[in-house]
C-alpha cells in the first residue's frame, strides 16, 4: 500500500465537514503530513535568541490545521485510531508569553513577546546558554464535526488537547461523526510543559507520519490514548471538577469492562495506580486533563 503525502500549502482553521478532502486513505495506511506553526510562519522574523513583539492572534486564523484526510468506509459510529509514527520539526521555532491576565494578574510580566529558538537534536536552545530538553508532540488532532468547531477548541471530536503524551508511538482514538471521518492535524510543539501556562509551546512547523486504523461500529463517547504501556482517558472543561469527572468515569468503565472488577475495586486501582495530569491550563480555553494508567493484564483502550 503506497504511502500518501499531504503538504502545508493549504491551512484549515475549523474541524469542518464541508471542506473537500485533500487526500483519501484506506484503513491501515500511513500518511505523511506537513503542518504549519500556529501563525503560519508569520512570527519567525528574527534569529534564535532574539525577542519579537507578540501581536494578538488574528481572529479565527490561528492554530493552523492540515487536512482534511478522508478514510474510506468511515461512518458515524465508527472509531479512527491515529498512531503517531514519526515527528520531524523545523530547525527554528518560537515560544511566547502574553500579559493577558488569565494565569497571572495583568502586569505580572513586563511585556508580550515571542522568543525565537533553535531546535537541536536533543535540546531547545534560546540564548546565553539557556536551553531545555526537546519533547516533541502534536497539539491538535481531531475529526470533522457537524458544529464546525474552531481549531483551538477541544471536544469529543478531539482537537486542541495539547497533551504531551501525544508523541511518537502514541495512538489517539477518536469517534467518527461524519462520513469519511475527515481527520485534521496541526499545532506541533518541539517542547511543552504540562499546563502550557503561557498559552503556547515551542511552536514549530513539522512533518508528521501517521498510521490510521478504522474500527467499525464501536461506540466511543470521548477520545482515548494508548501507548505500549499505558491507557489514557481524557476530560476537558473550563471547570476542573467536570474535566476530572470525565477522565475518571471513562477509566472506570475501561477497568470494569476489561478486568471484571466492581466499580469500588476499579476506583481503588485508579486512585493508587493512576496519574491525573494536565494538558493545557492557560485559562483562555478549556482545561484539558488526562488520566494515565499503566496497563494491567488484558487492559486496552478499546475493550
Buried (B, 14 or more C-beta within 10 A) or exposed (E): EEEBEBEBEEBBBBBBBEBEBBBEBEBEBBBBBBBBBBBBBEBBEBEBBBBBEBEEBEEEBBBBBBBBBBBEEBBEEBBBBBBBBBBBBBEBBBBBBBBBEBBBEEEEBEEBBBBBBBBEEEBBBBBEEEBEEBBBBBBBBBBBBEEEBBBBBBBBBBBBBBBBBBBBEBBBBBBBBBBBBBBBBBBBBBBBEBBBBBBBBBBBBBBBBBBBBBBEEBEBEBBBBBBEEBBBBBBBBEEEEBBBBBBBBBBBBBBBEBBEBEEEEBBEBBEEEBEBBBBBBBBEBBBBBBBBBEBEEEBEBBB
